[in-house]
Amino acid sequence: MGDTSLEMSPSNKERIALVTGAGRGLGREIARALAAAGAAGVAVHYLRDRAAAEETARAVRAEGAEAFVLRADLTRERQAESLLGRVERRFGRVDILVNNVGPILMKPWAELTAADWTGMFQSVLESAFLGMKAALPGMRGRGWGRIVNIGYSRAEQLVAFPTIAAYAAAKTGLLILTRTAAASEAGSGVTINMVSPGLLEGGRLPAGSIPRRALGTYADVAKAVRFLASEDAGAITGTNLIVAGAWKM
């Protein structure tokens, strides 16, 4: 990424990362950033678009890391466990897990259905929970691990979200999950944090909102993830790092 200030330290050069929802956009940039920082291998997860995931894999390989493309529905426990198992069989372990799955759903409150609500909690919150449960035993046993969950910049503000109620509620739950797991793993060598973007390039802009030139970039968020996944961030756990400039501060 052209910035070496946040690269993984030499002892972290052979780490193996798994990035969920890495087919495009933010997930792709995170996968590429971890490869650029010196990860030996990056597992690229996708659900629907293998061609996009393969493009991410090419970007990872261009940075000098090995790439492995895998499909799984992470809202299903057996598939989440199988995903971790396949990565471990390929690379030997998973050192870094980035839970990036969870598309935003924008719909007025009056039109929100029970299926919308359930689906959003499954994609955002349950997928992260299942991924963490599958990855933690190995990390704990090796005495080293980094889990970074991708959140939402206003999750801690606890204000009304009429058009993104399910998404905001799920992301707020993800913050509680992150901090609870971090406290539970204290002293194990595993850190669990959240990086929360604001409005990003390629995203949908609410009417009358900030100008497009003020949007954050995928690279901004990927740098934060890269830092929290590094050896240098070993004393940081249970934090929510907001990468949103001054948007809605």
C-alpha positions as CSV (number, residue, x, y, z in Angstrom):
1,M,0.0,0.0,0.0
2,G,3.1,2.2,-0.1
3,D,3.0,2.9,3.7
4,T,5.4,0.7,5.6
5,S,4.8,2.3,9.0
6,L,2.1,-0.3,9.9
7,E,3.8,-3.4,8.4
8,M,3.8,-6.6,10.5
9,S,7.0,-7.0,12.5
10,P,9.5,-9.6,11.4
11,S,8.1,-12.2,13.8
12,N,4.7,-11.8,12.2
13,K,5.8,-12.3,8.6
14,E,4.6,-15.9,8.3
15,R,1.1,-15.3,9.6
16,I,-1.9,-16.8,7.9
17,A,-5.0,-14.7,7.5
18,L,-8.7,-15.5,6.6
19,V,-10.8,-12.6,5.4
20,T,-14.5,-13.3,5.0
21,G,-16.6,-11.5,2.4
22,A,-13.4,-10.8,0.5
23,G,-14.7,-10.9,-3.1
24,R,-14.7,-7.2,-3.7
25,G,-14.6,-3.8,-2.1
26,L,-13.4,-3.5,1.5
27,G,-12.8,-7.2,1.9
28,R,-10.6,-7.3,-1.1
29,E,-8.6,-4.3,0.1
30,I,-8.1,-5.9,3.5
31,A,-6.9,-9.1,2.0
32,R,-4.5,-7.2,-0.2
33,A,-3.3,-5.1,2.7
34,L,-2.5,-8.1,4.9
35,A,-0.6,-9.7,2.0
36,A,1.3,-6.5,1.4
37,A,2.2,-6.4,5.1
38,G,3.9,-9.8,4.8
39,A,1.3,-12.4,5.6
40,A,2.5,-15.7,4.1
41,G,-1.0,-16.8,3.1
42,V,-4.5,-15.2,2.8
43,A,-7.7,-17.3,2.6
44,V,-10.3,-15.4,0.5
45,H,-13.8,-16.3,1.5
46,Y,-16.9,-15.6,-0.7
47,L,-20.5,-16.8,-0.9
48,R,-21.8,-16.0,-4.4
49,D,-19.3,-14.6,-6.8
50,R,-16.2,-16.8,-7.3
51,A,-14.9,-14.7,-10.2
52,A,-14.7,-11.7,-7.9
53,A,-12.9,-13.8,-5.2
54,E,-10.4,-15.0,-7.8
55,E,-9.7,-11.4,-8.7
56,T,-9.0,-10.8,-5.0
57,A,-6.7,-13.8,-5.0
58,R,-4.7,-12.4,-7.9
59,A,-4.3,-9.1,-6.0
60,V,-3.0,-11.1,-3.0
61,R,-0.6,-13.1,-5.0
62,A,0.7,-9.9,-6.6
63,E,1.7,-8.8,-3.1
64,G,3.8,-12.0,-2.7
65,A,1.4,-14.1,-0.5
66,E,-0.2,-17.4,-1.3
67,A,-4.0,-17.2,-1.8
68,F,-6.7,-19.7,-1.3
69,V,-10.3,-19.1,-2.4
70,L,-13.1,-20.8,-0.5
71,R,-16.9,-20.7,-0.5
72,A,-19.1,-21.0,2.6
73,D,-22.4,-19.8,4.0
74,L,-21.1,-18.5,7.4
75,T,-24.6,-18.3,8.9
76,R,-24.5,-22.1,9.1
77,E,-22.4,-23.6,11.9
78,R,-21.1,-26.6,10.0
79,Q,-20.0,-24.5,7.0
80,A,-18.2,-22.1,9.3
81,E,-16.4,-24.9,11.0
82,S,-15.6,-26.5,7.6
83,L,-14.2,-23.3,6.3
84,L,-11.7,-23.0,9.2
85,G,-10.8,-26.6,8.8
86,R,-10.1,-26.3,5.1
87,V,-7.9,-23.3,5.7
88,E,-6.0,-25.1,8.5
89,R,-5.5,-28.1,6.2
90,R,-4.1,-25.9,3.5
91,F,-1.9,-23.5,5.6
92,G,-1.6,-25.4,8.9
93,R,-3.4,-22.7,11.0
94,V,-5.3,-19.5,11.0
95,D,-3.6,-16.6,12.8
96,I,-5.7,-13.7,11.7
97,L,-9.4,-13.7,11.2
98,V,-11.2,-10.7,9.7
99,N,-15.0,-10.9,9.9
100,N,-16.1,-8.6,7.1
101,V,-19.4,-10.4,6.0
102,G,-22.5,-8.3,6.4
103,P,-24.0,-6.1,3.6
104,I,-26.1,-3.1,4.7
105,L,-29.9,-3.2,4.3
106,M,-31.5,0.1,3.8
107,K,-35.3,0.0,4.2
108,P,-37.8,2.3,6.0
109,W,-38.9,0.9,9.4
110,A,-42.5,0.5,8.2
111,E,-41.4,-1.8,5.4
112,L,-39.0,-3.9,7.4
113,T,-40.0,-7.6,7.6
114,A,-39.2,-10.3,10.0
115,A,-37.1,-12.0,7.3
116,D,-35.1,-8.8,6.8
117,W,-34.4,-8.6,10.5
118,T,-33.4,-12.3,10.9
119,G,-31.3,-12.2,7.8
120,M,-29.3,-9.2,8.8
121,F,-28.6,-10.6,12.3
122,Q,-27.5,-13.9,10.7
123,S,-25.2,-12.2,8.1
124,V,-23.6,-9.6,10.4
125,L,-23.7,-11.1,13.9
126,E,-24.1,-14.9,13.7
127,S,-21.5,-15.3,11.0
128,A,-18.9,-13.4,13.1
129,F,-19.9,-15.5,16.2
130,L,-19.5,-18.8,14.4
131,G,-16.3,-17.8,12.7
132,M,-14.8,-16.7,16.1
133,K,-15.9,-19.9,17.8
134,A,-14.3,-22.0,15.1
135,A,-11.0,-20.0,15.0
136,L,-10.4,-19.4,18.7
137,P,-9.4,-22.9,19.9
138,G,-6.5,-23.1,17.5
139,M,-5.4,-19.5,18.3
140,R,-5.7,-20.1,22.0
141,G,-3.7,-23.3,21.8
142,R,-0.9,-21.6,19.9
143,G,-0.9,-18.6,22.3
144,W,-1.3,-16.0,19.5
145,G,-4.2,-14.7,17.4
146,R,-5.8,-11.6,16.0
147,I,-9.5,-11.3,15.3
148,V,-10.9,-8.1,13.8
149,N,-14.6,-7.6,13.3
150,I,-15.8,-4.9,10.8
151,G,-18.4,-2.7,12.5
152,Y,-20.2,0.5,11.9
153,S,-19.0,3.9,13.0
154,R,-22.2,5.0,14.9
155,A,-22.7,1.7,16.7
156,E,-21.8,3.3,20.0
157,Q,-24.0,6.3,19.7
158,L,-27.3,4.5,20.3
159,V,-29.4,6.8,18.3
160,A,-32.4,6.2,16.1
161,F,-31.8,4.5,12.7
162,P,-35.1,4.5,10.9
163,T,-33.8,3.3,7.5
164,I,-31.1,0.8,8.7
165,A,-32.6,-0.5,12.0
166,A,-31.7,-4.1,11.5
167,Y,-28.1,-3.4,10.3
168,A,-27.4,-0.9,13.1
169,A,-28.8,-3.2,15.7
170,A,-26.7,-6.1,14.4
171,K,-23.6,-4.0,14.3
172,T,-24.2,-2.8,17.8
173,G,-24.5,-6.4,18.9
174,L,-21.2,-7.1,17.1
175,L,-19.5,-4.5,19.3
176,I,-20.9,-6.3,22.5
177,L,-19.7,-9.6,21.1
178,T,-16.3,-8.2,20.3
179,R,-15.8,-6.8,23.8
180,T,-17.2,-9.9,25.6
181,A,-14.9,-12.2,23.6
182,A,-11.9,-10.0,24.2
183,A,-12.5,-10.0,27.9
184,S,-12.9,-13.7,27.9
185,E,-9.7,-14.3,26.0
186,A,-7.6,-11.9,28.1
187,G,-4.2,-13.4,28.8
188,S,-4.5,-16.0,26.1
189,G,-2.4,-14.2,23.5
190,V,-5.5,-13.6,21.3
191,T,-6.8,-10.1,20.8
192,I,-10.3,-9.3,19.5
193,N,-11.1,-5.8,18.2
194,M,-13.5,-4.0,15.9
195,V,-12.8,-1.5,13.1
196,S,-15.8,0.6,12.3
197,P,-16.0,2.5,9.0
198,G,-18.2,5.5,8.2
199,L,-19.5,6.1,4.8
200,L,-17.1,4.6,2.3
201,E,-16.3,4.8,-1.4
202,G,-18.8,2.8,-3.5
203,G,-21.4,3.0,-0.7
204,R,-25.0,4.4,-0.9
205,L,-25.3,8.0,0.1
206,P,-28.4,9.1,2.1
207,A,-30.2,12.1,0.5
208,G,-28.8,15.4,1.5
209,S,-25.7,13.8,3.1
210,I,-22.0,14.7,2.9
211,P,-20.4,15.2,-0.5
212,R,-18.9,12.2,-2.2
213,R,-15.4,13.6,-2.0
214,A,-15.6,13.3,1.8
215,L,-16.2,9.6,1.8
216,G,-13.6,7.3,3.4
217,T,-11.6,4.9,1.4
218,Y,-11.2,1.1,1.6
219,A,-7.5,1.7,2.1
220,D,-8.1,3.8,5.2
221,V,-10.0,1.0,6.8
222,A,-7.6,-1.7,5.6
223,K,-4.7,0.2,7.3
224,A,-6.5,0.1,10.6
225,V,-7.2,-3.6,10.3
226,R,-3.6,-4.3,9.3
227,F,-2.4,-2.5,12.4
228,L,-4.7,-4.4,14.8
229,A,-3.6,-7.7,13.1
230,S,0.0,-6.9,13.7
231,E,2.5,-7.9,16.5
232,D,2.6,-4.3,17.6
233,A,-1.0,-4.3,18.6
234,G,-0.7,-7.1,21.1
235,A,-1.7,-4.9,24.1
236,I,-4.9,-3.6,22.3
237,T,-8.0,-5.7,22.7
238,G,-11.7,-5.0,23.1
239,T,-11.4,-1.7,21.3
240,N,-13.6,-0.2,18.6
241,L,-11.4,1.8,16.2
242,I,-13.6,4.2,14.3
243,V,-12.3,5.1,10.8
244,A,-14.8,7.8,9.7
245,G,-13.1,11.2,9.8
246,A,-15.5,13.5,11.6
247,W,-18.6,12.1,10.0
248,K,-21.6,12.2,12.4
249,M,-19.2,12.8,15.3
